[in-house]
Amino acid sequence: MAAPAMEGAAATALRSVLSRVQQAAERSSRPADRIRVVAVSKTKPVSLIRQVYDVGHRCFGENYVQEIVEKAPQLPADIEWHFIGHLQSNKVKPLLANVPNLDMVESLDDEKIANHLDRVVANLGRKPLKVLVQVNTSGEESKSGVEPSGCLELAKHVKLNCPNLIFSGLMTIGMLDYSSTPENFQTLSNCRAEVCKELGIPEEQCELSMGMSADFEQAIEMGSTNVRIGSTIFGAREYPKKG
Ligand SMILES: *Cc1c(COP(=O)(O)O)cnc(C)c1O
């Protein structure tokens, strides 16, 4: 698509990201259309999300329930929302009830939350929800993400005991400061190999969500199928991260 003369900065930045994704995909001999770009819009206004939507992008990510619940109803229903933040059990119902076009929860790291999601999806009568198991690949003390040694157990639980959830792969942030290293990506990739082997899932059907603004090209070269990109598209976030 040709860039209109008055295109906004976020739309221009998205185009540049998409072409960098394409080049990284080519370097790793993979089709670029198999790599999903989640435009992470946390802290950013609906008007800016709309600008990126208007040039054709449909996948957006948020990590605070209160924020996605406020923004989603103001935006078109064909957006595929990804929830990428820490999820507490008392927020599961508001999230699912208010965001009917929630496509995926990328940050599942607890069996109880999985059971809760499963039940609420059933109660609301919505279609099954895709989930990724979040893995803490940096070994840093952190509340988010299961240890690499625990990802098989949680993936198995979802696959065997949560009929309203679709186990779709693994996600990692890497370090707590939102950076990550090749070792983190390699760890996630090793986790996938183990989970797929044990659960009998082809690796191509198990996503790897890894890579953010600073490192998405390297993540793609190491097998990422889903990159989560915030500041490079929307500009630096203006107020500090909560929590
Ligand atoms: C904020 C956030 C991102 C995006 O980070 P950028 O460095 O701005 O691209 C990606 N993943 C998660 C889980 C986030 O919370």
The ligand as an SDF file (V2000), in Angstrom:
LIG
                    3D

 15 15  0  0  0  0  0  0  0  0999 V2000
    5.2020   -3.3690   27.0390 C   0  0  0  0  0  0  0  0  0  0  0  0
    5.3900   -4.7540   26.5950 C   0  0  0  0  0  0  0  0  0  0  0  0
    5.9500   -5.0300   25.3370 C   0  0  0  0  0  0  0  0  0  0  0  0
    6.4300   -3.9730   24.3710 C   0  0  0  0  0  0  0  0  0  0  0  0
    7.6150   -3.3980   24.7810 O   0  0  0  0  0  0  0  0  0  0  0  0
    8.4390   -2.3910   23.8090 P   0  0  0  0  0  0  0  0  0  0  0  0
    9.8200   -2.4960   24.3110 O   0  0  0  0  0  0  0  0  0  0  0  0
    7.8340   -1.0340   24.0120 O   0  0  0  0  0  0  0  0  0  0  0  0
    8.2870   -2.8630   22.4220 O   0  0  0  0  0  0  0  0  0  0  0  0
    6.0700   -6.3680   24.9740 C   0  0  0  0  0  0  0  0  0  0  0  0
    5.6640   -7.3720   25.7800 N   0  0  0  0  0  0  0  0  0  0  0  0
    5.1030   -7.1250   26.9920 C   0  0  0  0  0  0  0  0  0  0  0  0
    4.6780   -8.2700   27.8270 C   0  0  0  0  0  0  0  0  0  0  0  0
    4.9470   -5.8140   27.4300 C   0  0  0  0  0  0  0  0  0  0  0  0
    4.4040   -5.5990   28.6260 O   0  0  0  0  0  0  0  0  0  0  0  0
  1  2  1  0
  2  3  1  0
  2 14  2  0
  3  4  1  0
  3 10  2  0
  4  5  1  0
  5  6  1  0
  6  7  2  0
  6  8  1  0
  6  9  1  0
 10 11  1  0
 11 12  2  0
 12 13  1  0
 12 14  1  0
 14 15  1  0
M  END
$$$$
